[in-house]
């Protein structure tokens, strides 16, 4: 039995026209290409509205316009629109010169119309100001000045042609004065548009470029900080297995050849292999994170899974530390957009608490007291019974290279804060009245079957004492 294929539906003429006229979304096309599309759309709309208006007024008061002349003008405009849209679809690069040429074409059609419909007495001559204003927002100063001079000379030509006609009627003399006043208004408006609108448009374009560069730099810095956070966590992960291998190899190196022959080495070799595998896994995680191209590749996990993963790490790396983990049942199944940088950020804060604690550390995962505006929220509270955070450190908390330990670079909290803010979270650290310090990490969550929350709500950390 032959396979059945669904018929291919071709877009209708109406759909094709709408696709051509529909403006491109911001960011999908170059600014010059968008400008050309808007110029062509403006030409089409003005032509259609002019034809509709002429038809309506012609029904009440016949207009003295030759049908053949009007048909030729409309045909010329249609041809220019066809060429313009062909360039829009085929051209690989739209230049300022081409945009200026499109404005000149619009002005040329207007001049042809004015030559047959009253010249300076036709109010349509003011449409030159509209074209000049559009050009001031799209073109550089040189092209705008050239178009402005051309518009003023065109208006002046039509005005002088009208004034050279001999009129003795008092009303015609007044009409000539009206034309002169319109010309003065046109010249002043053209000068103001050329001087001020062009500068305003240039300032806006410059600001947009500056903002684009700032966003690009911010994204680059975020990526570097993310790599730095994971590198710091990887260094912690490598420290313990390397220390274990160093101690084991040192003990083996102290044994003589005879002692080595009598000593069973299989267990030691197995332990060394395990430590090598752990080091390799840590480096593989760092490489995978670095090669990750976008946020769609983030690992989504539940809060329970995140805490379980962190618990396994802490138990293996700090087996003698007394760390208690508590997960609230209301947050256990909530999902969180957690990548390796966030995991290492939380681990870094827990390890700081372990080093400062006298006896034990408690880690609690619970819902936030007040849900955030953009959805649900959970918080990870890390408490220790140590001496607390020194006042000298509290004053500069969150800044890089701040530490009270000689063996530390002081980047742990800085990188942890950067990783958490990348995930739309925040950190709060303060000393408890009963003794010790508390760190609270707040992160947005979504239901277990829902989508992951989006990044973007970057918040500054708050520090309290």
N, C-alpha and C positions, 0 to 999 in steps of 0.2 A: 504494500500500500504506500503510495507516494506521500512524502511528508508535506504537510500543509504549511504554507508560509503566509504570514499576515501581509496584506497589501501595504505598500509604502505610501503614507499620506504626505502629499506635497503641500507646502504652505500656500494659502490663497493670496491673491493680489493685495488684499487689505492687510494681511499679516506681514507681507514683504515690505509694504510701505511703512507700516508702524515700526518694523525692525530698523528701517533706515532712519526714520525720524526720531526714534527713541534715544535720548541722551545716554552716553556711556557712563556707567558708574565710576565714581571718583577712584582713581588709583589703577583702573584697568587700562587706560589709554594715556598717551602722553598729553601734556597740556596743549601743545600746538595742534594735535589731532582733534582734541575736544573743541578748541577754538574754531577750527575749520568747520566742524559739524554744526556748531551754533551759528556761525555766519550763514551757512547754507539754509539752516532752519529759519533764521530771521528773514532771509530773502524770500523764501517760500511763503511764510506767513504774511509778510507785507504785500506780496503780490496778490495772494488770495483775498485779503481784506480789502485791498484797493479795487479789485474787480467786483467784489460784492457791493462795496459802497457805490461804485460808479453805476452798477446795474440798478440799485435802488433809486438813486437820484435821477437817473435817466428816465425812470418811469414817471416821475413827477415833472421834471423839467429837462427836456432833451439836451444832452451835452454835445458840443460841437467838436467831436473827435471822430476822425476818419476810421471806419472799421478795419480797413486794410492796414493802416498804421498801427492800430492797437493789436491786431492779430500778429503782425510782424514783431512787435515789442514783446508780447507774451511768448512767442516762439523763441526769441533770443534768450529770454530769461529761463525758459524751460531747458534750452540747450546748455546754458551755463550751469544750471543745477545738475544736469546729467553728467557733465564733465567734472563738476566739483565732487559729486558722490563717487564717481569712478576713481578720482584721485584719492578720495578718502578710504576706499577699499583696497586700492592697489599700491599706493605710494608707500614706500618704506620710511620716508622722512618728510615731514611737513616743516618747511622753513618759515622764517619771518617774512621773507620776500614773497612767498606764495600767499600768505595771509594778507599782506599789503596789496597784492594784485587782486585778490577777491574783493577787498574794499573798493579799489579803483573800478572794478567791474560794476559794483553796485552804484557807485557815483556816475558811471558812464550811462547806465540805463536811466537813471534819474535825469541826467542832462538831456538825453534824447527825448524823454517825456516832456520836460520843461520847454524845449524848443518848439513844441507843437501845441502847448497848452497854457500859454500866458507868461512864461518866463518868470521874472521876479514877482509878478502878481499872483502866481500860484503858490498857495501855502505849503505845497509839498516840497518847496525848496528848503524849508527848515529841516527836512529829513537828513540833510547833510550834517547837521549837528549830531543827530543820532549816530550816524556812521562814524563821526569823529570821536564821540564818546566811547563807542565800542572799540575803535582802534586804539584809544588811549589806554584801555585796560589790557590790550593784547600785544601791542607792538612797543618797540623801544622808542626813545625820544626822537631819533632822527626820522623815522618813518612817520611818526605822529606830526611832527613839525611840517614835513613835506605835504602830508595830506591836508593839514590845516591851511597852509598857504594856497594849495590848489582849490580848496573850498571857498576861501575868501575871494580869490580871483574869479572863480566861476560866478559867485553871487554878484561881484562887482560888474562883470561883463553883462549879465542879465539886467542889472539896475541901469547901467549906462545906456543899454539898448532901449529900455523903457523911457528914460528921461529924454532921449534924443527925439522922440516923437513929439510933434507940436500939438499941444492941447491948450485951447483957450477957455474951455469950460472951467468954472470955478471948482466944481466937484472933482474934476480930473487933476487940477492943481493940488487939491488937498490929498488926493490919492497918491500923487507923486511924493508928497511930504511923508505920507504913511510908509511908502516904500523905502524912503531914505532912513526913516526911523527903524524899520525892520532890518535894514542893512547894518546900521550901527549896532543894534542888539545882537545880530548874528556875529559880527566881528568881535565884539567884546566876549560873547559866549565862547567863540572858538579859541580866543587867546586864553581865557580862564581854563578851559578844558585842557588845552595843550600844556599849560604850565603846572596846573595843580593835580588834575586827575592822573596825568602820566606819572608824576612823582608819587602820588598815593599808591598807584598800581605797582610801581617799582618797589616801594617800601613793603607792600604786602608780599610780593614775590620773594623779596630778600628775607622777610621774616619766615615765610614758609620753608625756604631753604635752610635757614638757621635751625628751625624746629626739627626738620627732617634729619639734619646732622646730629642734633642733640639726641633725638630718639635712637639713631643708629649707634651713637656712642654709649647710650644707656644700655642698649641691648648687648653690646659687646662687653661692657663692664659686668653685666649680670652673668654672662656666660663665663667670664674669667673668674668671678667670685664663686660661681657654682663649681667650677673645676677646682678652685682652691679649697673649697669646703670638702669636696670629696677626697682631694689629695691629703688633707689633714686627717680625715677619717681613715684613709688607707694607711697612712703612717702609723696611726694607733693600732690598726689591725695587724700590721706587719711587725710591730714591736715585740709582742709577746711570743709569737712563733720563732722569731729570730733569736730572742733571748733564750728560749728553750733549747734551740739547736746549739747555741753558743755554749751553754752550760753542759749539755750532753757531750759535745765534741771536746770540750776542755777536760771533762772527766775521763773520756776515752784516751785522750792524748797523754794523760798522766800514767796510764797503765803501761807496763812493760810488755814486750812481745810474748813472754811466757804467760803473763796475766791475761792478755788478750786471747791467747789460745784457750785458756781455761774458762773465760767468761762467755756466757751465752749472749750473743749480740742481736739475735733476731728481734727481740722486743724493742731494743734501742733503734734498730734500723727501721722498724715499722713506725715508731714514734717520729723519727726524722722524716719519713715519707709523708706522714700526716701533716707535719708542720710545713713541708714544701708545698703540699696541695693547698693548704690554707693561704699561703703567700700567693700562690698562683691564682687562686680564686679572687683574692682581693685586687690583684692587678688586672684581672679580666673584667671585674666590675668597673674599675676606673676607665678602662679602654672602651667598654660598651657605653658608658655614660658620655664620654667625650665624643663618640661617633654618633650619638643621638642627635637628630636634625631638628625636631620640633616637639612641642608639648604633647602631641597626640601619642607619642611613644612613652609617656609617663606610665609607671606601674600603678594602677589603681588597686587599693587593698582596703580591707576593713580596719577599723581601729584595733580590733582584737588581734588581727594578723600582724599589724605594725608593732604592737606592744610585745607580742610573742617573739617576733624576730629580734627586737631589741633585747628582750630578756635572755634569749639564747646567746647573743653576743656577750652580754655582760657576764653571764655565768661562766662562759668559756674563757674569757679574757681576764676576769677578776673573780676567780673561784672563791677566794677568801673574804670578799666583800659581802657585807650583810645588806642586801638590797631587796626590798619587798615591792612587788608589783600588784596593783589593784586596778581592775577594769570594771567600770560601772556597766550593768546590764543594758541600760538604755543607750549606751554609745557603742557597745561591742560590735554590732552589725552595721553601723554607719560607715559609709565609704569615704575615703580621703585620697586626694591626689598626691601620693607620696612617692617620690623618687629617692635615689640613693643619697642625694645631698641632704634631704630632710632627715632621713634615717641617721646619717652621721651627725647632723646638727643636734638631734636629741641625745644621741650617745655621748657627744662631747660634753653636754651640760650635765649628764648623769655622772660621767667620769670626774668632772670638776667637783661634784658633790661628794663622790667617794673619797677623793683626796682630801677634802676639807672636813669630812665627818669624823666624829669621835668613835661612834659605834655603828650607826646604821643610816640608811637612806631609804626613803619611801617615794615611790613613783605611782601616781594616781591618774587614771584616765576617766574623765567624767564630763557631763554636759556643762556648758557655760551657764552661769547664773542667769544671764540675760542674753537671749539669742540675738545675733547680729542682724542688721537690717536686710542683708542679702541672703538670708537663709539660716540653716542650722549651724551650730558651732560646738566644738568640743575643746577641752583644755587638758593639757598634760601638766600636772603639778609635780615638781621635783623638790623634796624637802630633805634637809640634812640637819644634824644636831651639832654642827661644828661651831667655830667662833663667829661666823657671819662674814659678810663682805666688808672689808676695811673701807673707812670713809674716803681715803685717798683714791681707791679704785672705783668706788661708787660714783664719785664726781665725774669720772671720765669713762663710765661704763658704756660699752658699745663701740668705743674707738679702738683702732688697731694698735698693737704693740703695748697693751696695758696688762701687766701681770705682776704678781708679787713673788713668783717663783723664778729662780735663776735658770732653771732648765726649760723654761717656757718662753715662746716668742710673743705671747700675748695676742694671738690671732683667733683663739678658739671661739670666744663669745662674739667677736666681730663677724666671723664667717658663719656662725650659727644663726645670728640675726639676719644676715644677708640671705641665707637659704630659706629661712622661715618667711621672710617678707616676700620672697619670690612666689611663695605658695599662698599669698593673700593672708598670711598670719601675722601674729605680733608676739612680742616677749615682754614680760613684766618680771623684774627681779627686785627683791626687797629682803630686809632682815626682819625676822620674826621677833616679837616681844619676848617669847618664851625661850629664845635662843636659836641659833642656826639661821640659815638662809632658805628662801623659797624662790623657785623659778617657775613661772606659769607661761606655758606656750599655748596660745589660742589659734585654732585652725578651723577653716570652714569645712563642713561635711555635707554629704548628700545621702538620701536613702539608699539602702543596700542595692536596689534594682535601678536606681536613677543614674543620671549622668554625673560626671565629675564636675565640681565647681570650677569656674574659669579663673585664671590668674588675672591680676590687674589692680586689686584693691591693696595697694602698697601702703603699709602703715609704718610709722616711725615707732621704735621701741620706747617703752616708758620705764623709768627706773625710780624706785621708791625706797626709802629707808625708814 
